[in-house]
Amino acid sequence: MAEASDYRLDVVSSAEEASVESDARPWIGIHFECCGVYARVYRRREERQYLGRCPSCGRALRVLVRADGVKAKVFRARPA
């Protein structure tokens, strides 16, 4: 099985600030190019990363959250 670092992420679209309920779970949309599928990847509020897997092949994905990050909500995950 591939490691989480085996993906390169590209921003697909930049979403404007959306009104989100304060108790909603944070998520990003990922288009997994390995299998051509889309999935939402959620994170726990107390963590500074998103952990997910391709729903078809199970390849792992990890996206770190930084203070100077982007506001985009949709990304394309391309196998490295």
C-alpha positions in Angstrom: 0.0 0.0 0.0 1.2 3.5 -0.8 2.3 5.9 1.9 0.5 9.2 2.5 3.5 11.1 1.0 2.9 9.4 -2.4 0.4 12.2 -3.5 1.0 15.7 -4.8 -1.9 18.1 -4.2 -3.1 20.8 -6.6 -5.7 23.4 -5.8 -8.6 22.8 -8.1 -10.8 25.7 -7.1 -10.7 28.4 -4.4 -13.8 28.6 -2.4 -14.9 31.9 -0.8 -15.6 32.0 2.9 -18.6 29.8 3.3 -21.0 30.2 6.2 -20.4 27.0 8.2 -22.1 26.2 11.5 -19.7 26.3 14.4 -20.2 22.7 15.3 -19.8 21.4 11.8 -16.8 19.1 11.1 -14.1 20.8 9.0 -13.6 19.0 5.6 -11.9 19.4 2.2 -12.9 17.8 -1.1 -10.3 15.6 -2.8 -10.4 14.3 -6.3 -8.2 11.2 -6.3 -6.7 11.0 -9.8 -5.5 7.4 -9.1 -9.0 6.1 -9.5 -10.9 9.1 -10.8 -13.1 9.5 -7.7 -14.1 12.3 -5.3 -14.4 12.2 -1.6 -14.7 14.5 1.4 -11.9 14.2 3.9 -12.8 15.3 7.4 -10.5 16.3 10.3 -11.0 16.3 14.0 -11.2 19.9 15.5 -8.2 19.3 17.8 -5.9 18.1 15.0 -3.9 20.1 12.5 -4.2 17.6 9.7 -6.7 15.8 7.4 -6.3 12.1 7.1 -8.1 10.1 4.4 -8.0 7.3 1.9 -9.0 6.9 -1.7 -12.4 5.2 -1.5 -11.5 2.9 -4.4 -7.9 1.7 -3.9 -7.3 2.8 -0.3 -4.2 4.9 -1.0 -3.6 7.0 2.1 -3.6 10.8 2.1 -2.4 13.3 4.7 -2.9 17.1 4.4 -1.3 19.3 7.0 -3.0 22.5 8.1 -0.8 25.6 8.5 -1.6 29.1 9.7 -0.5 30.5 6.3 -2.4 27.9 4.3 -4.9 28.4 1.5 -8.7 28.9 1.8 -9.5 26.4 -1.0 -11.9 23.6 -0.2 -11.2 21.3 -3.2 -7.9 19.7 -4.2 -6.7 17.2 -6.8 -4.5 14.4 -5.4 -2.1 13.1 -8.0 0.1 10.1 -7.3 3.7 11.1 -7.2 
